[in-house]
Amino acid sequence: MPLAPMPTPLLRRAIDRMGPIFVQVYGMTECLLGTILKAHHHILDGSEAERRRLSSAGQPALGNEVKVVRPDATTCSPGEIGEILFRSPTVMSGYWNKSTLTAEAVRDGWIHKQDLGFIDDSNFVYIVDRKKDMIISGGENIYSWEVEEALRSHPDVAEVAVIAVPDRVWGESVKACVQLRPGGRADEQDLIEHTRTRIASYKKPRSIDFVETLPHLFNGKIDKKALRSVYWQGQNRQVS
């Protein structure tokens, strides 16, 4: 069960080496299994739609329902980004002795976990970010995962985390923290120019910090809260 969306460049390398044997599962403790990207969906050289599915979390598992909603709780159109909700026989009954938290997380049987994404016309679910990781720069929503995927596609990049940092003009700006592969020689300008070829220019990193290693939580996820804390110290507004 992935802790985050599978990086497409890593998935391609794995399939090239071991073949189309992978099955990806998207879920959470509160509802167990959510969606499945089955082995026969991992097509490297198919149509554009088939290749795009490599970056999806698959389709709802048997017996599950999924929808994407806007802030006003109305259902998003296919391709429109909103909050991903699940309804399933495995959704938890509640958090132990935490009724307020339970009421926030489970509403009318739908579990809310603050993952952002969209559903395509074939009911494949795409995760674009966590709500707390989304960057709002000059009024534009920038999803950190999209920027990270652009950077991961550079051969010198081993691991990357994209975060929001304070910006006096734009409110927030995009910063990438990059761990290079052994022998990697890419510099800040190389990587910024590389992202220009893959995503809209306004989404590219404004700055890049190169690190020996990135901090990780006990579950293997990159600790973005620790990365952000350095840049938000002393600010009137804090981003956790």
NORFENNOR-V736904 format. One line per field, one symbol per residue. ss: DSSP state (H for helix, E for strand, C for the rest). A space follows every 50 residues. Layout:
ss->???
This chain:
ss->CCCCCCCHHHHHHHHHHHCCCCCEEEEECCCEEEEEECHHHCCCCCCHHH HHHHHCCCEECCCCEEEEECCCCCECCCCCCEEEEEECCCCCCCCCCCHH HHHHHEECCEEEEEEEEEECCCCEEEEEEEHHHCEEECCEEECHHHHHHH HHCCCCEEEEEEEEEEECCCEEEEEEEEEECCCCCCCHHHHHHHHHCCCC HHHCCCEEEECCCCCECCCCCECHHHHHHHHHCCCCCCCC
